[in-house]
């Protein structure tokens, strides 16, 4: 009788402890909210289905967040004292980790200690980092980098900080906000950490391939890696647009269209898709269709700088100069941190015969160079339009020395047509496609081991997935 009394007393105390815990309200961790009053897990407003046993186990781990919970306590509380094997516990934990998706790795196991829900301290920093990156200004991008770097310092094992740094550094370099020689080594460093943690994923392959194309101009290797990524994840829309641009800038326009058609089947509203369609029409010198695509791009994504600037170019080269200049001005106003937009506006002013305004815009860009990065390739465009070819070629040489990420487009860029007949152009072009500038080449060589496995595995240029 005494034993039964103590057992009942123990059950009563445990039930009382559970009611006390429930009275404390919901538990939040990362994107999740544990509603203990209703025994329900939510992820950013959406219910996550869990079996009652899995929910009970998660609640115990959440209450003891950051501490290891032993098997005996799990059996006592989640299984209400019923003796189960460690295998049963492990299977339930596996079910729980699957329900948490990419955050399942937060549940860690140590055989002698049990299980622990270790929500990274970096979670809030990473969420803030992605928000800042989405604002798309130089200042916000730099703040995003700072958030990801601090997150990496707090929790070096959190893969998300490396992915955030990869994406942000790649963006800073490819859109011309920062000098390529400055940001590309940082991208490679973050990529190395990410690959070391997880191995190659389709997303990582896509970013690496984009870097090979834009920074290193190793077009064949970039294409091979992009197609391997698509073989692995054909439903990832972020892979198709860079592949389409690589093919377009290599004058393989039919293949570029195939890539864009595949992207549209995957996600017709992908933000950069219509802008890329406009750009490829422009590369084809099909200005009327570029104009049609540009209008659609602005209707879908009016605040994307690429949509507006490609539309401006389509207007200009189809003879609508006044409307084009208005769009160039609006693009510069909306995204003032992209200095190359001002250079494109200066080129349009020069081609329109507004020489004084073009000269003034060039002088202002030269002044900005003291404090900001200005892509030298884009500086050559208005100089060429003004007939100042010696200065234009000096800028092209500077673009090579700085490893401008615009260099891969030279074969299809009609904005530098005034320079093509000059005897200096062919030797300069040959130098560009022999490889990146020496300074960045030395950096890339230090990271050659990252994709050695990729090179050994080879890869085939498969058709774009249907």
N, C-alpha and C positions, 0 to 999 in steps of 0.2 A: 504493500500500500504506500509505504514511504517513497519507494522508487517511482510509482505511478504519480504521486503527488509532485515530486521534483520535476518529472517529465512535463506534467501539465503546467507547472509554474514556469519552466523554461520556455514552453511554447507561448505562454501568455506574454512573457518578457520579450520574446522575439517579435511577436505580433505588435506589441506596444512600440518597440524600436522602429518597426517598419512604418507604423502610423505617424510617428514623430518625423521620420525622414520625409514622408509624403507631405506632411504639413509645412515643410520648408519650401515647397513649391518646385517648379521645374528646374532642371539642370541644363545649362547650355554649354556646348563644347563645339568649337569650330562652327560649321554650318548646321549643326544639329541642335534640336531641343527635345529633351526627354520630359514629356508630360506625365509626371508620376501619378497625378490624380486619376488619369484615364488610361494609364499603362500604354502610352502611345509614343512612338518615336517620330519626330518630324524633321525633314531636311529642307530648309529654305521654303517652308510653307507647304510642302508635299509630304503626305504620310508615307512612312517606310514600314512595310509589312514585316512583322516578326512573330514567330511562334511565342507563346507565353513564356516558355522556358528560356528562350534566347533573350527575350525582353528582360526577364528577371536577372539573368546573368549580366546584361549590359548595365542595368541599374546599379548592381553591386559594384561593378568596375567604375562606373561614373561617380558614385558616392565616394569611392576610395581612389579617385583619380590621381595618377602619379605614383601610386603605391602598388606593390605586388600583393595579390590576393591568393592565398594558398588553396589547394584543392579541398581541404577539409571545410574551410569556410564557404567555398562555392557550393559544395554539396549540402552543407547545412542550411544555407540561405536560398540558393537558386533551386535546389532540388528538395528543399524543406526536410532535410535530414535523411532522405532516401539514399542509400549507398549505391553509387554508380561507379563504373570504371573510369579511369583517366581517359580512355579512348572516347567514352561518351561525352566527357567534358570537352575534349579536343574537337570532336565533330560539331558540337554546339557552338564552340568558339569559331570554327571555320565557317559555319552558317552565318554567324553574326558578322564576321569580317567581310563576307561576300555581300551582305546587306548594306554595309557601310561603303562599299565600292572602293574608290581610290583611297579613302581614309581608313580602310581596314588595317593598313600597316600600323596604325596607331595602337593596335592591340598587340602587345609583345608578350613573349613567353620565356620564362626561365625554369627549366625542369624542377629545380629544387625550391623555387620560390612561388611559382604559380603564374598568374596572368596579371597584366597591368595595362590600363588605358592611359597611355602617355601622350596626351594632346600636346603637340609642339608649342613652345612659347612663341614661336615665330608666326603662328597662324594669323594673328591680326595684322602683323607687318606685311605678310604676303598678300592678304586681301587689300590692304591699303596700296601696296605696290602696283597691283593690277589696275586698281582704280586710277591711280596717278598716270600710269602708262596710257590708259584709254583717253586721257584729256589731250594728249598729242601736242604738247608744247615742249620746248627744250627744257624749261624749268620743271615741268611735271615729270618728264622722262628722267631727269637727273634725280628727282625725289624718289621715283620708282626704283632706280638703281640703288639709292641709299637704303630704301626699305628692304630690298632683296639682300643686300650685303649685310645689313644688321641681322636679318633673319638667318642668314648662313652662319654668322658668327655665333648666334644664340643656339642654333641647332643645325650643325653641319651635316647631319644625316637627313635633313628634310630636302628631298629632291626638288620640291617646288621652288625653292629659292634659286637653285641652279637653272631651272627652266625659265624662271622669270628674268634672270640675268642674261641668259642666251637670247631670249626674244627681244629684250629691251636694247641690248648692245647692237644686235643685228639691225633693229629698226633705226637706231640713231645713226648708224653708218650708211644704210641703204637709202634713207630719205634725205641724207645730206645735212643733218643737224650737227654732226661731229666729224672730225677728220677720220677717215678710214684707218690710218696708221695708228690712231689712238684707241679706237673702239674694237678693232678686230682681234687684237691679242686678248682683250678682256672677254670677248665672245668665245674664243677658243679655250680659254681657261675655264669658263663656266661649262662649256660643252664637255671638256675632259672630265670634270667632276660628275656631270650628269651621266655620261656613258659609263664611267667607273661604277656608279651606283646601280644602274639598271641594265647596262648593255644597250645596244642600239634599238630604238623604237622608231616607228614610222615618222613621228613628229621630229625626233632628233635628226633622223636622216634627211628630212626635208629642209631643216634649218642648215645643216651642214652643207647640203647640196647648193642651197641658195648662196651660202658664203663662198663656196668654190666658184660659182658663176660670177657673182658680183664683185668679190674682192680679189680672187686669185685668177680669174679668167681661165680656169681649167674646165672648159665647156663639156668635153666628152665625159670626164669623171663626174661632173655635176649632173649630167643627164642620166648616166647610169645609176647614180644614187637616188635621184628623184624617181626613176621608174621602179627601182627596188622598193622604195617606200610605198609607191602606189600598188605594187603587187601585194604588199603586206596589208595596206589599209586603203582600198579603193574608194571608201566612203569618206575620206578626209579631204574636204574641199580646199583647205589651205595649201595642198600640194599641187593642185592643177594650175593655178595662176602663175606661180614661179616657173613651172615647166613651160607654159604657153609663152611667157616672155623670153625664156632662153631660146626656144625654137624660133620665135619671131625675130629676135636679134641676130639669129644665125641665118636669116633669110629663108627659113623653112616654114613658110606661112600656112600652107595647107595642114601641116602637122600641128601648128599652133592652134588653128581653128578646131581641130579634132580634140585637143586638150580642153579648150573652152567649152565645147559642146558636152564633153564628159562632165566638166564642172557644173554645167547648168543642170544636167540630169541629177547630180548629187544634191546641189543646193542652189536653186535659181536666184536666191536673194543674197548670196554671198557678197559682202560689201564691195570688194575690189573687182568683181567679175565684170559688170558693165563698163567700168572705166578701162579695164584691160581690153575689152572688145573695141572701144573707141581708139585706144592706142594702136592696136594692130591694124585697124582700118587706116589709120594715119600712116603707119609704116608701109602699107600697100599703096598709099597715095590715092586712096578712094575717099575723097574728102566729103562727098555728099552722104555716103553711108556712115562715115565717121561722125558727121553732124547728127544724123539720126540716132546713132548709138549714144552720142554725147547727151542728147536731150533726155533719153531714157535713163542714162546714168544719173543725171541731176534730179530727175523725178524721184528716183529710188533712194539716192544718197546725196542730198543737196549740200551736206556739210563736209563731205569727203573732198580733200583738196585735189586728189587725182581726177575726180569726176569733173571738177570745174576747169582745171587747167587743160585737160585734154579736149574738153568742149571748146574752150577759148581757141586752142590751136586749130580745131576743125573749122570754127567760124572764120578765122583769119585766112587759112589757106583755101577756103571756098569763096573768098572774096567779100566777106561781111566784116570789114575792118573795124567799123565803129563799134559794132556789137562785141567783137573780139576783144578790143581794148577795154571795154567795160567789164568783161568777164576776167581778164587778166588783173585788172585793178581790184576787183572783188576778191579774187583768190589771194592776192597779196594782203588785203585787209583782214581776211578771215584767218590766214595762217602766216603771221608775220615772222615766225621763227625759221621758215624755210626760205633762206636767202636766194636760192636759185629761182624761185618764182619771180623775184624782182628782176633777175637777169633775163628771164624769158619775156617779161613785160618790156624791158629795154630793147630786146631784139625785135619785138613786134612794133614798137615805136619807130625804130630805125627803118624797118621794112616799109612802114607806112609813110616815110618821108618826114617824120617829126624828129628831126635830127637833134635839135636843141634839148628836147625832153629826154631823148635817149642818152645823150652825153651827160646830162644831169643825173640820170638814174645810175649810169656807170660810175660817176664820181662818188655818189652816195654809197655804192657797194664797195668801192675801194676804201672809203672811210670806215665802213663796217668791218672790214677785214682786220682792223687793229684789235678788235675784241671778239669777233665771231668767225667761224669757219664759213668761207664762201667757196663753193665748188668751182675750181678754175675752168673746168670744161664749159660750164654755163656762161662764164665770163667771155669765152671765145665766141659765143653765138652773136651777141650784139656787136662785138668788134668786127666780126666777119661781115655782118650786115651793113656796117658803116664803112666798109672798105679798108679797115685798118688791119691788114693781113699780117704784118710783122708782129704786131701786138697780139693778134689772135693766136698765132703759132707759139708765141712765148707763153700764152695761157695754156695751150694744149700740152706743151712741155711740162709746165707746172702741174697740170692735171695728171700726167703720167707719174711725175715725182711724188705727188701726194696720193697716188693710187685711187683716183676718183672712181666711185662705183658707177658712174655714168659711162665709162669707157666701153663696156660691152655693146652699147647700142650704135657705135659709130657707123657701121655698114648700112644701117637703115634710117639714119637720122638726116632728114633733108634740111634741117636747120643749119648744118655745116656744109651744105652743097657749095657755097661760094669758095670754099677752100680746097675742094677735091682736085681741081685742075692744077693747083700749085705743085711744083716739083717737090716741095717739102712734105706733102701729105702722105705719099706712099711709104717713104721710110719711117715716118712717125707711126703710121698704122701698123706696119710690120713689127715695130718695137712693142706696141701695145699688146699684140696677140702672141708675142713670144713669151709673155708672162708678166707677173706683177713687178712693181718696183723692188729694187734690191732690199731696201729696209724692211718691207713687209714680207719679202721672200724669206729672209732670215728668220722672222718670227714664225711663219708658217712651217718652216723646216723643223722648228723645235717641237711642233705638235703633230708631226707626220705620223707618229705612232697611233694617234687616235683612230684613224680609219685604215690602219694596215690590214685588219681583218676584212674590211670591205673590199680592198683591192685584191686580196688573196681569193676572196669568194667570187670575184668578178661580177658578172651581172649581164643580163641580156636586154637589148632595147626592144622590149615587148610593145605591141600596139597598145594604145590607150584603152583601158578596160571599157567594155560596152555597157 
